[in-house]
Amino acid sequence: MLTKSKKSKLLGQLKSYNKQFLRSKREELDESGTRLMINSFLTDVLGFTAIEEVKTEYMIRGTYADYVIQTKGVRHFLVEVKSLSLTLSAKHLRQTINYGANEGIEWALLTNGKQFDFYKILFQKPIESRLVFSFDLCDAANLKNCIDIIQFLHKDAVLSKGLDKLWQKTIALDPKNVSGLLFGKPVTNFIRRTLNKKYRHKFTEEEIENAINRVILEAIHLDDVKHVKFRKSKKKVAATNETAKPVEQTTTVEPTTNPQ
């Protein structure tokens, strides 16, 4: 994805956006004023070229989407803007998804200038959408934590098929996918051997699978999760080829939880 230097530049642009548009009181800013904010976000922050790559008032079956991001004839995602004074709603989402579905655009960004919700449109019957990530740019102290997800919208990432990579990552980390891996033999055998050794009791495969079922289905507060620590000794060889004292390494394994 973006290099370290480009991430640093992106963070600087986000801070400028926050300072210019979100620190002053603009609660009553209307949609046209919010669009000026998004113009800056798309060009100054994400790096797209105005007019050439940021298509405004894009006609879709007699109606107009606020923006479509397009490079070299390829439409990457659409952007639907609501006024800063509004809270994004399910009605706004339906409108946004309809635009994308009618035009065959797979990605959609719904925003009010501070809240940014990025969706993948799933072309199936019926048409569905999935929220891939969401971030709020109001908190200047939290902007650094947003970089790892915002970078996928940056022009450099988009041109290097970053949205495809984002979707593959989203699918890979889907709870349903990860939950299925928990029942694989390597995982269940590891858990069974670990519990056998720790508690000096022979657990059956069925008992382990039932326990994993509970992990997936029951709400477990993270503060109640018990960390399991394993201690391993490893010898380091000094540069002088002399044998040093064994160095103790600790690996922490956190059981998968399903907080609700």
Sequence and secondary structure as in RCSB ss.txt:
>XXXX:A:sequence
MLTKSKKSKLLGQLKSYNKQFLRSKREELDESGTRLMINSFLTDVLGFTAIEEVKTEYMIRGTYADYVIQTKGVR
HFLVEVKSLSLTLSAKHLRQTINYGANEGIEWALLTNGKQFDFYKILFQKPIESRLVFSFDLCDAANLKNCIDII
QFLHKDAVLSKGLDKLWQKTIALDPKNVSGLLFGKPVTNFIRRTLNKKYRHKFTEEEIENAINRVILEAIHLDDV
KHVKFRKSKKKVAATNETAKPVEQTTTVEPTTNPQ
>XXXX:A:secstr
   HHHHHHHHHHHHHHIIIIISS  TT  HHHHHHHHHHIIIIIT   BTTTEEEEEEETTEEEEEEEEETTEE
EEEEEE  TTS   HHHHHHHHHHHHHHT  EEEEESSSEEEEEEEE SSS EEEEEEEEE S GGGHHHHHHHH
GGGSHHHHHTTHHHHHHHHHHHT HHHHHHHHTSHHHHHHHHHHHHHHHT    HHHHHHHHHHHHHS   GGG 
  EEEEEEE  B TTS B   EEEEEEE       
